[in-house]
Amino acid sequence: MILRKNAICLIFLMNLVLMGLFAQNTEKFYDFKWEECPLNEARFYRLIAKTDSGYLTNDFYIKEDRIQMIGLFSDSLCKVKNGSFQFYHPNGIISGSEKYINNKEEGLFLRFHSNGILKDSIVYSNGNKIGNSLSWYPNGNLSDSTSLNKDRSGVSVFRFDNGTLSAEGMYSADMKQNGKWQYFHKNGNVSSIEIYDQSKLLSKQYFTEKGELINDTTNTDRDPQFKGGEDAWLKYLEKKIYYPRHYRIVNGDQAVVVVIFTVNEDGNVEDVSVRSLFNRLFDTIAVNAIKKSPKWLPAISHNRCVKRTCEQIVRFKNN
């Protein structure tokens, strides 16, 4: 379902009339943080229809004039998912197909990257992963592979986007890490050997990218960090973000762009996109600023550098 730009206001007015005729229908508006707000500040529009099966909910990206989600809830507050759901990226490409029973995942879940490449294929039963699960990177390369038995014991293999091993290990019942788990640097050498008993870490050994044993096994895990810290990152953005000349915000809308990006194993920024479009000019300024970011300190997990997705709220000030 797609809302045309020249018809969206008319549709909103029609919905208001319909609400008077059919008390079972409800509409709500949400800002970029998914908090309820007035129409003139909204990025998302929700239409809820009471049906015999529950509350059928349609969420829309207002500025993109596209559907964001279709799903069935069992309650009027839309807290308990109970049926099929489909989600969409701002560009119109499907982002997920899911099913829930009383808020618990059930059946095959499919998720997609914004370029249309399949991201995840996972089977659930009563909210738990079962059977075989696969994940892929945006370039189509396999990311994760997990195979689980009925008691949810099994094995997982993880890979970097270049195809080399990232981690591998076994699970006992209920997906508790058990026995020897190995983690790898992106060059293929072992980064960590860890021994688990029912997800309790018993021992570990760390190795450099050259394969040399590290005596100090102090946990060094971290999220990606901009060199100089958060203050330096905000100062960088302040220098790069500017308010477009001759542009004026009207009707109370906020000049805010939410950008999603990845910091890869080398600290480079990649896969930059806008979560929900605001305005083409503002969006482009925010995306370009983050694309041109200097190198970051990459995330570290199990003594090796890993990719990590970040989200940045970019606010434009009209000085």
ZABA-139424 format. One record per residue (C-alpha): residue in one letter; x, y, z. Coordinates in nm, 2 decimals, decimal comma. Example, Ala and Ser with C-alpha at 12.3 -4.5 7.8 and 13.67 -1.06 7.14 Angstrom:
ZABA-139424
rec aa=a | c1=1,23 | c2=-0,45 | c3=0,78
rec aa=s | c1=1,37 | c2=-0,11 | c3=0,71
END
This chain:
ZABA-139424
rec aa=m | c1=0,00 | c2=0,00 | c3=0,00
rec aa=i | c1=0,15 | c2=0,34 | c3=-0,10
rec aa=l | c1=0,02 | c2=0,68 | c3=-0,01
rec aa=r | c1=0,06 | c2=0,94 | c3=-0,28
rec aa=k | c1=0,20 | c2=1,28 | c3=-0,18
rec aa=n | c1=-0,09 | c2=1,48 | c3=-0,33
rec aa=a | c1=-0,34 | c2=1,26 | c3=-0,15
rec aa=i | c1=-0,20 | c2=1,22 | c3=0,20
rec aa=c | c1=-0,37 | c2=1,52 | c3=0,36
rec aa=l | c1=-0,70 | c2=1,41 | c3=0,21
rec aa=i | c1=-0,66 | c2=1,06 | c3=0,34
rec aa=f | c1=-0,59 | c2=1,19 | c3=0,69
rec aa=l | c1=-0,90 | c2=1,40 | c3=0,67
rec aa=m | c1=-1,10 | c2=1,11 | c3=0,54
rec aa=n | c1=-0,97 | c2=0,90 | c3=0,83
rec aa=l | c1=-1,09 | c2=1,16 | c3=1,08
rec aa=v | c1=-1,44 | c2=1,14 | c3=0,93
rec aa=l | c1=-1,43 | c2=0,76 | c3=0,93
rec aa=m | c1=-1,33 | c2=0,77 | c3=1,30
rec aa=g | c1=-1,66 | c2=0,95 | c3=1,37
rec aa=l | c1=-1,86 | c2=0,69 | c3=1,17
rec aa=f | c1=-1,67 | c2=0,39 | c3=1,29
rec aa=a | c1=-1,55 | c2=0,41 | c3=1,64
rec aa=q | c1=-1,34 | c2=0,10 | c3=1,60
rec aa=n | c1=-1,08 | c2=0,28 | c3=1,39
rec aa=t | c1=-0,80 | c2=0,48 | c3=1,55
rec aa=e | c1=-0,51 | c2=0,69 | c3=1,41
rec aa=k | c1=-0,20 | c2=0,81 | c3=1,58
rec aa=f | c1=0,11 | c2=1,01 | c3=1,49
rec aa=y | c1=0,47 | c2=0,95 | c3=1,60
rec aa=d | c1=0,79 | c2=1,15 | c3=1,58
rec aa=f | c1=1,14 | c2=1,03 | c3=1,47
rec aa=k | c1=1,18 | c2=0,86 | c3=1,82
rec aa=w | c1=0,85 | c2=0,68 | c3=1,78
rec aa=e | c1=0,69 | c2=0,89 | c3=2,05
rec aa=e | c1=0,33 | c2=1,01 | c3=2,00
rec aa=c | c1=0,31 | c2=1,36 | c3=1,87
rec aa=p | c1=0,09 | c2=1,61 | c3=1,67
rec aa=l | c1=0,05 | c2=1,56 | c3=1,30
rec aa=n | c1=0,28 | c2=1,85 | c3=1,21
rec aa=e | c1=0,57 | c2=1,69 | c3=1,39
rec aa=a | c1=0,51 | c2=1,34 | c3=1,27
rec aa=r | c1=0,74 | c2=1,11 | c3=1,08
rec aa=f | c1=0,51 | c2=0,80 | c3=1,12
rec aa=y | c1=0,14 | c2=0,76 | c3=1,09
rec aa=r | c1=-0,05 | c2=0,46 | c3=1,25
rec aa=l | c1=-0,40 | c2=0,35 | c3=1,15
rec aa=i | c1=-0,55 | c2=0,08 | c3=1,38
rec aa=a | c1=-0,87 | c2=-0,10 | c3=1,28
rec aa=k | c1=-1,06 | c2=-0,33 | c3=1,52
rec aa=t | c1=-1,13 | c2=-0,66 | c3=1,36
rec aa=d | c1=-1,27 | c2=-1,00 | c3=1,47
rec aa=s | c1=-0,91 | c2=-1,13 | c3=1,48
rec aa=g | c1=-0,76 | c2=-0,84 | c3=1,68
rec aa=y | c1=-0,63 | c2=-0,49 | c3=1,60
rec aa=l | c1=-0,50 | c2=-0,47 | c3=1,24
rec aa=t | c1=-0,23 | c2=-0,20 | c3=1,24
rec aa=n | c1=-0,08 | c2=-0,01 | c3=0,94
rec aa=d | c1=0,22 | c2=0,21 | c3=1,00
rec aa=f | c1=0,34 | c2=0,45 | c3=0,73
rec aa=y | c1=0,65 | c2=0,66 | c3=0,67
rec aa=i | c1=0,48 | c2=1,00 | c3=0,62
rec aa=k | c1=0,75 | c2=1,18 | c3=0,42
rec aa=e | c1=0,83 | c2=0,87 | c3=0,21
rec aa=d | c1=0,46 | c2=0,81 | c3=0,15
rec aa=r | c1=0,52 | c2=0,44 | c3=0,20
rec aa=i | c1=0,41 | c2=0,16 | c3=0,43
rec aa=q | c1=0,64 | c2=0,08 | c3=0,72
rec aa=m | c1=0,46 | c2=-0,21 | c3=0,89
rec aa=i | c1=0,15 | c2=-0,42 | c3=0,86
rec aa=g | c1=0,06 | c2=-0,64 | c3=1,16
rec aa=l | c1=-0,20 | c2=-0,78 | c3=1,40
rec aa=f | c1=-0,20 | c2=-0,71 | c3=1,77
rec aa=s | c1=-0,44 | c2=-0,86 | c3=2,03
rec aa=d | c1=-0,47 | c2=-0,54 | c3=2,23
rec aa=s | c1=-0,57 | c2=-0,18 | c3=2,15
rec aa=l | c1=-0,24 | c2=-0,05 | c3=2,28
rec aa=c | c1=-0,05 | c2=-0,26 | c3=2,02
rec aa=k | c1=0,17 | c2=-0,41 | c3=2,28
rec aa=v | c1=0,10 | c2=-0,78 | c3=2,22
rec aa=k | c1=0,19 | c2=-0,91 | c3=1,87
rec aa=n | c1=-0,05 | c2=-1,19 | c3=1,77
rec aa=g | c1=-0,04 | c2=-1,27 | c3=1,40
rec aa=s | c1=0,16 | c2=-1,20 | c3=1,09
rec aa=f | c1=0,38 | c2=-0,89 | c3=1,04
rec aa=q | c1=0,56 | c2=-0,74 | c3=0,75
rec aa=f | c1=0,81 | c2=-0,45 | c3=0,78
rec aa=y | c1=0,95 | c2=-0,23 | c3=0,50
rec aa=h | c1=1,26 | c2=-0,01 | c3=0,46
rec aa=p | c1=1,20 | c2=0,36 | c3=0,37
rec aa=n | c1=1,29 | c2=0,28 | c3=0,01
rec aa=g | c1=0,99 | c2=0,04 | c3=-0,01
rec aa=i | c1=1,19 | c2=-0,28 | c3=0,00
rec aa=i | c1=1,06 | c2=-0,54 | c3=0,25
rec aa=s | c1=1,27 | c2=-0,55 | c3=0,56
rec aa=g | c1=1,11 | c2=-0,84 | c3=0,74
rec aa=s | c1=0,83 | c2=-1,11 | c3=0,75
rec aa=e | c1=0,75 | c2=-1,24 | c3=1,09
rec aa=k | c1=0,48 | c2=-1,42 | c3=1,29
rec aa=y | c1=0,40 | c2=-1,40 | c3=1,66
rec aa=i | c1=0,17 | c2=-1,59 | c3=1,90
rec aa=n | c1=0,10 | c2=-1,39 | c3=2,22
rec aa=n | c1=0,42 | c2=-1,19 | c3=2,17
rec aa=k | c1=0,64 | c2=-1,49 | c3=2,11
rec aa=e | c1=0,81 | c2=-1,56 | c3=1,78
rec aa=e | c1=0,67 | c2=-1,85 | c3=1,58
rec aa=g | c1=0,77 | c2=-2,01 | c3=1,25
rec aa=l | c1=1,00 | c2=-1,88 | c3=0,98
rec aa=f | c1=1,14 | c2=-1,53 | c3=1,02
rec aa=l | c1=1,29 | c2=-1,36 | c3=0,71
rec aa=r | c1=1,47 | c2=-1,03 | c3=0,73
rec aa=f | c1=1,62 | c2=-0,83 | c3=0,44
rec aa=h | c1=1,89 | c2=-0,56 | c3=0,39
rec aa=s | c1=1,78 | c2=-0,24 | c3=0,23
rec aa=n | c1=1,93 | c2=-0,35 | c3=-0,10
rec aa=g | c1=1,70 | c2=-0,65 | c3=-0,11
rec aa=i | c1=1,96 | c2=-0,91 | c3=-0,01
rec aa=l | c1=1,83 | c2=-1,16 | c3=0,24
rec aa=k | c1=1,97 | c2=-1,08 | c3=0,59
rec aa=d | c1=1,83 | c2=-1,36 | c3=0,82
rec aa=s | c1=1,64 | c2=-1,69 | c3=0,78
rec aa=i | c1=1,55 | c2=-1,81 | c3=1,13
rec aa=v | c1=1,29 | c2=-2,06 | c3=1,26
rec aa=y | c1=1,13 | c2=-2,01 | c3=1,60
rec aa=s | c1=0,91 | c2=-2,22 | c3=1,82
rec aa=n | c1=0,74 | c2=-2,06 | c3=2,12
rec aa=g | c1=0,99 | c2=-1,77 | c3=2,11
rec aa=n | c1=1,30 | c2=-1,99 | c3=2,08
rec aa=k | c1=1,53 | c2=-2,05 | c3=1,78
rec aa=i | c1=1,52 | c2=-2,40 | c3=1,65
rec aa=g | c1=1,65 | c2=-2,60 | c3=1,35
rec aa=n | c1=1,88 | c2=-2,43 | c3=1,10
rec aa=s | c1=1,94 | c2=-2,05 | c3=1,10
rec aa=l | c1=2,14 | c2=-1,85 | c3=0,84
rec aa=s | c1=2,24 | c2=-1,49 | c3=0,81
rec aa=w | c1=2,40 | c2=-1,29 | c3=0,53
rec aa=y | c1=2,59 | c2=-0,97 | c3=0,48
rec aa=p | c1=2,46 | c2=-0,69 | c3=0,24
rec aa=n | c1=2,72 | c2=-0,82 | c3=-0,02
rec aa=g | c1=2,55 | c2=-1,16 | c3=-0,01
rec aa=n | c1=2,82 | c2=-1,35 | c3=0,17
rec aa=l | c1=2,72 | c2=-1,58 | c3=0,45
rec aa=s | c1=2,75 | c2=-1,43 | c3=0,80
rec aa=d | c1=2,62 | c2=-1,68 | c3=1,05
rec aa=s | c1=2,51 | c2=-2,05 | c3=1,04
rec aa=t | c1=2,35 | c2=-2,22 | c3=1,34
rec aa=s | c1=2,20 | c2=-2,57 | c3=1,36
rec aa=l | c1=2,00 | c2=-2,67 | c3=1,67
rec aa=n | c1=1,85 | c2=-2,99 | c3=1,79
rec aa=k | c1=1,51 | c2=-3,02 | c3=1,96
rec aa=d | c1=1,67 | c2=-2,94 | c3=2,30
rec aa=r | c1=1,84 | c2=-2,65 | c3=2,14
rec aa=s | c1=2,18 | c2=-2,80 | c3=2,17
rec aa=g | c1=2,39 | c2=-2,76 | c3=1,85
rec aa=v | c1=2,66 | c2=-2,57 | c3=1,68
rec aa=s | c1=2,73 | c2=-2,22 | c3=1,54
rec aa=v | c1=2,98 | c2=-2,09 | c3=1,28
rec aa=f | c1=3,03 | c2=-1,72 | c3=1,22
rec aa=r | c1=3,22 | c2=-1,55 | c3=0,94
rec aa=f | c1=3,36 | c2=-1,21 | c3=0,84
rec aa=d | c1=3,23 | c2=-1,05 | c3=0,52
rec aa=n | c1=3,53 | c2=-1,17 | c3=0,33
rec aa=g | c1=3,44 | c2=-1,54 | c3=0,41
rec aa=t | c1=3,70 | c2=-1,61 | c3=0,67
rec aa=l | c1=3,60 | c2=-1,77 | c3=1,01
rec aa=s | c1=3,50 | c2=-1,53 | c3=1,29
rec aa=a | c1=3,40 | c2=-1,78 | c3=1,55
rec aa=e | c1=3,28 | c2=-2,14 | c3=1,60
rec aa=g | c1=3,16 | c2=-2,35 | c3=1,89
rec aa=m | c1=2,91 | c2=-2,59 | c3=2,04
rec aa=y | c1=2,59 | c2=-2,55 | c3=2,25
rec aa=s | c1=2,45 | c2=-2,77 | c3=2,52
rec aa=a | c1=2,07 | c2=-2,77 | c3=2,58
rec aa=d | c1=1,90 | c2=-2,43 | c3=2,57
rec aa=m | c1=2,18 | c2=-2,28 | c3=2,36
rec aa=k | c1=2,43 | c2=-2,26 | c3=2,65
rec aa=q | c1=2,79 | c2=-2,23 | c3=2,52
rec aa=n | c1=2,97 | c2=-2,55 | c3=2,61
rec aa=g | c1=3,32 | c2=-2,68 | c3=2,56
rec aa=k | c1=3,58 | c2=-2,51 | c3=2,33
rec aa=w | c1=3,49 | c2=-2,20 | c3=2,15
rec aa=q | c1=3,74 | c2=-2,04 | c3=1,90
rec aa=y | c1=3,74 | c2=-1,68 | c3=1,78
rec aa=f | c1=3,94 | c2=-1,55 | c3=1,49
rec aa=h | c1=4,11 | c2=-1,23 | c3=1,36
rec aa=k | c1=4,00 | c2=-1,13 | c3=1,01
rec aa=n | c1=4,33 | c2=-1,26 | c3=0,87
rec aa=g | c1=4,23 | c2=-1,61 | c3=0,98
rec aa=n | c1=4,45 | c2=-1,65 | c3=1,28
rec aa=v | c1=4,30 | c2=-1,74 | c3=1,62
rec aa=s | c1=4,22 | c2=-1,44 | c3=1,85
rec aa=s | c1=4,09 | c2=-1,63 | c3=2,15
rec aa=i | c1=4,03 | c2=-1,99 | c3=2,27
rec aa=e | c1=3,77 | c2=-2,00 | c3=2,54
rec aa=i | c1=3,64 | c2=-2,30 | c3=2,74
rec aa=y | c1=3,28 | c2=-2,29 | c3=2,87
rec aa=d | c1=3,06 | c2=-2,50 | c3=3,09
rec aa=q | c1=2,69 | c2=-2,43 | c3=3,05
rec aa=s | c1=2,78 | c2=-2,07 | c3=2,94
rec aa=k | c1=3,01 | c2=-2,02 | c3=3,23
rec aa=l | c1=3,36 | c2=-1,91 | c3=3,11
rec aa=l | c1=3,62 | c2=-2,14 | c3=3,27
rec aa=s | c1=3,94 | c2=-2,02 | c3=3,09
rec aa=k | c1=4,06 | c2=-1,83 | c3=2,79
rec aa=q | c1=4,38 | c2=-1,77 | c3=2,59
rec aa=y | c1=4,44 | c2=-1,46 | c3=2,37
rec aa=f | c1=4,66 | c2=-1,44 | c3=2,06
rec aa=t | c1=4,79 | c2=-1,15 | c3=1,84
rec aa=e | c1=4,70 | c2=-1,13 | c3=1,47
rec aa=k | c1=5,04 | c2=-1,29 | c3=1,41
rec aa=g | c1=4,95 | c2=-1,59 | c3=1,62
rec aa=e | c1=5,16 | c2=-1,50 | c3=1,93
rec aa=l | c1=5,03 | c2=-1,59 | c3=2,27
rec aa=i | c1=4,92 | c2=-1,29 | c3=2,49
rec aa=n | c1=4,98 | c2=-1,33 | c3=2,86
rec aa=d | c1=4,73 | c2=-1,06 | c3=2,96
rec aa=t | c1=4,38 | c2=-1,19 | c3=2,91
rec aa=t | c1=4,21 | c2=-0,88 | c3=3,06
rec aa=n | c1=3,87 | c2=-0,82 | c3=2,89
rec aa=t | c1=3,92 | c2=-0,54 | c3=2,63
rec aa=d | c1=3,57 | c2=-0,56 | c3=2,47
rec aa=r | c1=3,44 | c2=-0,22 | c3=2,36
rec aa=d | c1=3,20 | c2=-0,05 | c3=2,12
rec aa=p | c1=3,33 | c2=0,16 | c3=1,83
rec aa=q | c1=3,50 | c2=0,48 | c3=1,95
rec aa=f | c1=3,57 | c2=0,80 | c3=1,76
rec aa=k | c1=3,93 | c2=0,90 | c3=1,82
rec aa=g | c1=3,91 | c2=1,16 | c3=2,10
rec aa=g | c1=3,58 | c2=1,03 | c3=2,23
rec aa=e | c1=3,22 | c2=1,14 | c3=2,20
rec aa=d | c1=3,30 | c2=1,51 | c3=2,25
rec aa=a | c1=3,55 | c2=1,50 | c3=1,95
rec aa=w | c1=3,28 | c2=1,32 | c3=1,74
rec aa=l | c1=3,02 | c2=1,58 | c3=1,82
rec aa=k | c1=3,26 | c2=1,86 | c3=1,74
rec aa=y | c1=3,34 | c2=1,69 | c3=1,41
rec aa=l | c1=2,97 | c2=1,67 | c3=1,32
rec aa=e | c1=2,92 | c2=2,04 | c3=1,43
rec aa=k | c1=3,18 | c2=2,14 | c3=1,18
rec aa=k | c1=3,04 | c2=1,93 | c3=0,89
rec aa=i | c1=2,67 | c2=1,99 | c3=0,95
rec aa=y | c1=2,53 | c2=2,31 | c3=0,82
rec aa=y | c1=2,18 | c2=2,45 | c3=0,78
rec aa=p | c1=2,09 | c2=2,50 | c3=0,41
rec aa=r | c1=2,06 | c2=2,86 | c3=0,30
rec aa=h | c1=1,71 | c2=2,99 | c3=0,22
rec aa=y | c1=1,54 | c2=2,69 | c3=0,39
rec aa=r | c1=1,29 | c2=2,74 | c3=0,66
rec aa=i | c1=1,12 | c2=2,48 | c3=0,88
rec aa=v | c1=0,74 | c2=2,54 | c3=0,90
rec aa=n | c1=0,45 | c2=2,37 | c3=1,09
rec aa=g | c1=0,67 | c2=2,28 | c3=1,39
rec aa=d | c1=0,87 | c2=2,01 | c3=1,22
rec aa=q | c1=1,21 | c2=1,94 | c3=1,36
rec aa=a | c1=1,53 | c2=1,94 | c3=1,15
rec aa=v | c1=1,65 | c2=1,61 | c3=1,27
rec aa=v | c1=1,79 | c2=1,32 | c3=1,06
rec aa=v | c1=1,86 | c2=0,98 | c3=1,21
rec aa=v | c1=2,15 | c2=0,81 | c3=1,03
rec aa=i | c1=2,26 | c2=0,44 | c3=1,06
rec aa=f | c1=2,61 | c2=0,34 | c3=0,97
rec aa=t | c1=2,86 | c2=0,06 | c3=1,03
rec aa=v | c1=3,22 | c2=0,09 | c3=1,16
rec aa=n | c1=3,41 | c2=-0,20 | c3=1,01
rec aa=e | c1=3,70 | c2=-0,41 | c3=1,14
rec aa=d | c1=3,95 | c2=-0,15 | c3=1,01
rec aa=g | c1=3,77 | c2=0,14 | c3=1,17
rec aa=n | c1=3,62 | c2=0,27 | c3=0,84
rec aa=v | c1=3,27 | c2=0,40 | c3=0,82
rec aa=e | c1=3,05 | c2=0,22 | c3=0,56
rec aa=d | c1=2,68 | c2=0,13 | c3=0,48
rec aa=v | c1=2,56 | c2=0,48 | c3=0,57
rec aa=s | c1=2,18 | c2=0,53 | c3=0,54
rec aa=v | c1=1,89 | c2=0,74 | c3=0,68
rec aa=r | c1=1,65 | c2=0,54 | c3=0,90
rec aa=s | c1=1,36 | c2=0,76 | c3=0,80
rec aa=l | c1=1,39 | c2=1,04 | c3=0,54
rec aa=f | c1=1,34 | c2=1,40 | c3=0,65
rec aa=n | c1=1,42 | c2=1,61 | c3=0,35
rec aa=r | c1=1,65 | c2=1,52 | c3=0,06
rec aa=l | c1=1,89 | c2=1,82 | c3=0,11
rec aa=f | c1=1,91 | c2=1,77 | c3=0,49
rec aa=d | c1=1,95 | c2=1,39 | c3=0,45
rec aa=t | c1=2,23 | c2=1,43 | c3=0,20
rec aa=i | c1=2,42 | c2=1,67 | c3=0,43
rec aa=a | c1=2,40 | c2=1,43 | c3=0,72
rec aa=v | c1=2,49 | c2=1,12 | c3=0,52
rec aa=n | c1=2,79 | c2=1,29 | c3=0,36
rec aa=a | c1=2,92 | c2=1,42 | c3=0,69
rec aa=i | c1=2,92 | c2=1,07 | c3=0,83
rec aa=k | c1=3,06 | c2=0,91 | c3=0,51
rec aa=k | c1=3,36 | c2=1,14 | c3=0,53
rec aa=s | c1=3,43 | c2=1,06 | c3=0,89
rec aa=p | c1=3,79 | c2=0,99 | c3=0,98
rec aa=k | c1=3,87 | c2=0,64 | c3=1,10
rec aa=w | c1=3,73 | c2=0,52 | c3=1,42
rec aa=l | c1=3,87 | c2=0,27 | c3=1,68
rec aa=p | c1=3,68 | c2=-0,04 | c3=1,58
rec aa=a | c1=3,47 | c2=-0,25 | c3=1,82
rec aa=i | c1=3,66 | c2=-0,53 | c3=1,99
rec aa=s | c1=3,50 | c2=-0,86 | c3=2,09
rec aa=h | c1=3,69 | c2=-1,17 | c3=2,21
rec aa=n | c1=4,02 | c2=-1,00 | c3=2,14
rec aa=r | c1=3,95 | c2=-0,92 | c3=1,77
rec aa=c | c1=3,81 | c2=-0,63 | c3=1,58
rec aa=v | c1=3,45 | c2=-0,67 | c3=1,46
rec aa=k | c1=3,19 | c2=-0,47 | c3=1,27
rec aa=r | c1=2,94 | c2=-0,28 | c3=1,46
rec aa=t | c1=2,63 | c2=-0,08 | c3=1,36
rec aa=c | c1=2,58 | c2=0,27 | c3=1,51
rec aa=e | c1=2,30 | c2=0,52 | c3=1,50
rec aa=q | c1=2,35 | c2=0,89 | c3=1,51
rec aa=i | c1=2,08 | c2=1,16 | c3=1,56
rec aa=v | c1=2,19 | c2=1,47 | c3=1,36
rec aa=r | c1=2,02 | c2=1,80 | c3=1,46
rec aa=f | c1=2,04 | c2=2,10 | c3=1,23
rec aa=k | c1=2,05 | c2=2,44 | c3=1,40
rec aa=n | c1=1,92 | c2=2,75 | c3=1,21
rec aa=n | c1=2,16 | c2=3,01 | c3=1,34
END
